[in-house]
Amino acid sequence: MAERWTRERRLEHTRGLLLDAAEESFARNGFGATPLEEIAEAAGYTRSAIYSHFGTKSELFLAVIERSRERFLGGFTDLVASLRSLDDLELDVLADRWRELSMREAGPDRAALGYEFTLFLLRNPEARERVRAQRAEAIRRLGEYITNDVARIGATLTIPADALAHVIIATNDAVTLNCHLDDEDLYSPFLQLIVSSIVPREG
């Protein structure tokens, strides 16, 4: 017997298709040049579905960015959880995972999407204020994650965890985009800088 979908599951499925289509269109064309009709058609719906689920084009864009950030950061969970000591930290393995995640999310378009978001916030003070708390929460959560895992492997940080988290979030798209622009692997050197702030705990 075919499984019956609940109303909540149908809504979540529709929302996911709209976000997939929006992410691809925004990354390819930019926020301003992407009409809602293109997103709706690619997802197999009408503009009314976008309004129903997100209200505005800006809210849709913010939802795309939030989902993309969560998906990217979550992609390292298994690797970090497998560490038992600082000696287990292999930069090449982390760099490979970062590269894999970046390529999986549409290569240079993924980084371009992040830059679109930065420009969007710079040009829209209301939107910037709207996501200020969201961005602060993302930094806090990543900082807490870093603090807990660094302590778990018997190490400590040379800079505050929140500052390190902010740097990682702020520079992720820049590193990815410049890897594509210059055809040079910057993941490992950047990770070396990040890991240099993690040192063995004394005593």
C-alpha positions in Angstrom: 0.0 0.0 0.0 1.3 3.4 -1.0 2.2 5.6 2.0 -0.2 8.5 2.6 1.4 11.9 2.8 0.3 14.1 5.6 -0.4 17.7 4.9 2.8 18.7 6.7 4.8 16.4 4.6 3.3 17.7 1.4 4.0 21.3 2.5 7.6 20.4 3.3 8.1 18.6 0.0 6.8 21.7 -1.9 9.0 24.0 0.2 12.0 21.9 -0.6 11.4 21.9 -4.3 10.9 25.7 -4.3 14.2 26.1 -2.3 16.1 23.9 -4.7 14.9 25.8 -7.7 15.5 29.2 -6.0 19.0 28.2 -5.0 20.0 27.2 -8.5 18.4 30.3 -10.1 19.8 32.8 -7.6 23.3 31.3 -7.9 23.2 31.4 -11.7 21.5 34.8 -12.3 21.8 36.7 -9.1 19.1 37.9 -6.8 18.0 40.9 -8.7 17.9 39.2 -12.1 15.9 36.2 -11.1 12.2 36.4 -11.7 9.9 34.5 -9.4 8.2 33.0 -12.5 11.5 31.2 -13.4 11.8 29.7 -9.9 8.2 28.6 -9.8 8.3 27.1 -13.3 11.5 25.2 -12.5 9.9 23.8 -9.3 6.7 22.9 -11.1 4.5 25.4 -9.3 3.1 28.9 -9.7 4.2 32.2 -8.1 1.3 31.8 -5.7 3.1 28.8 -4.1 6.1 31.0 -3.4 4.0 33.7 -1.8 2.2 31.0 0.2 5.4 29.5 1.6 7.7 32.5 1.8 5.7 35.6 1.4 8.3 37.6 -0.6 11.3 37.1 -2.9 13.5 38.4 -0.1 12.2 35.9 2.4 12.7 33.1 -0.1 16.3 34.2 -0.6 17.0 34.3 3.1 15.6 30.8 3.5 17.8 29.6 0.7 20.9 31.0 2.4 20.0 29.6 5.8 19.4 26.1 4.4 22.7 26.3 2.4 24.7 27.3 5.5 23.2 24.6 7.7 23.8 22.0 5.1 27.4 23.0 4.6 28.3 23.2 8.3 26.5 19.9 8.9 28.7 18.3 6.3 31.7 18.1 8.6 29.8 16.6 11.6 30.9 13.0 11.1 34.6 13.9 10.5 34.8 16.1 13.6 33.0 13.5 15.7 35.5 10.8 14.7 38.4 12.8 16.2 39.7 11.5 19.5 42.8 13.7 19.9 44.5 16.7 18.2 46.8 14.2 16.5 43.8 12.7 14.7 43.2 16.0 12.9 44.1 15.5 9.2 44.0 18.7 7.2 44.0 16.9 3.9 40.8 15.0 4.9 39.1 18.1 6.1 40.1 19.9 2.9 38.8 17.1 0.7 35.5 17.2 2.5 35.3 21.0 2.1 36.1 20.7 -1.6 33.5 17.9 -2.0 30.8 19.9 -0.3 31.6 23.0 -2.4 31.5 21.1 -5.7 28.4 19.3 -4.7 26.7 22.6 -4.2 27.1 23.8 -7.8 30.8 24.7 -7.7 31.6 28.4 -8.3 27.9 29.2 -8.2 27.7 28.2 -4.6 30.3 30.8 -3.7 28.6 33.3 -6.0 25.4 32.8 -4.1 27.2 33.7 -0.8 28.4 36.9 -2.4 25.0 37.7 -3.7 23.8 37.4 -0.1 26.5 39.8 1.2 25.6 42.4 -1.5 21.9 41.9 -0.8 22.4 42.7 2.9 24.7 45.7 2.2 22.0 47.2 -0.1 19.0 46.4 2.1 19.4 47.7 5.6 16.0 46.3 6.6 17.0 42.8 5.5 20.3 43.3 7.3 18.5 44.1 10.5 16.1 41.2 9.9 18.9 38.6 9.8 21.2 40.2 12.4 20.0 37.9 15.2 20.0 34.9 12.8 23.6 35.5 11.9 24.6 36.0 15.5 22.9 32.8 16.4 24.8 30.9 13.6 28.1 32.3 14.9 27.2 31.4 18.5 26.2 27.8 17.6 29.3 27.2 15.6 31.4 28.8 18.4 29.8 26.4 20.9 30.4 23.5 18.6 34.1 24.4 18.2 34.5 24.9 22.0 33.0 21.5 22.8 34.9 19.6 20.2 38.2 21.3 20.9 37.8 20.4 24.6 36.8 16.9 23.8 40.1 16.2 22.0 42.1 17.6 24.8 43.0 20.9 23.2 42.3 24.6 23.6 42.0 27.7 21.5 44.4 30.7 21.2 41.5 33.0 20.1 37.9 33.2 21.3 35.7 30.5 19.8 33.1 33.0 18.6 35.7 35.0 16.8 37.0 31.9 15.1 33.5 30.9 14.2 32.8 34.4 12.7 36.0 34.2 10.6 35.1 30.8 9.3 31.6 31.9 8.3 32.8 35.2 6.8 35.6 33.7 4.7 34.1 30.4 3.5 32.6 31.8 0.3 35.8 33.9 -0.5 38.0 30.9 -0.2 35.7 28.7 -2.4 35.3 31.4 -5.0 39.0 32.2 -5.3 39.8 28.5 -5.7 37.7 28.6 -8.8 38.9 32.0 -10.1 42.6 31.1 -9.7 42.3 27.4 -10.3 44.3 26.9 -7.1 43.5 24.9 -4.0 43.2 27.3 -1.1 41.3 24.9 1.2 44.3 23.4 2.8 46.2 26.6 3.5 43.1 28.2 5.0 42.5 25.2 7.2 46.1 25.4 8.3 45.4 28.9 9.5 42.3 27.8 11.3 43.9 24.8 12.9 46.9 26.9 14.1 44.6 28.4 16.6 44.0 25.0 18.2 46.8 23.9 20.6 47.3 21.0 23.1 45.9 21.8 26.5 48.6 22.1 29.2 48.6 19.8 32.1 
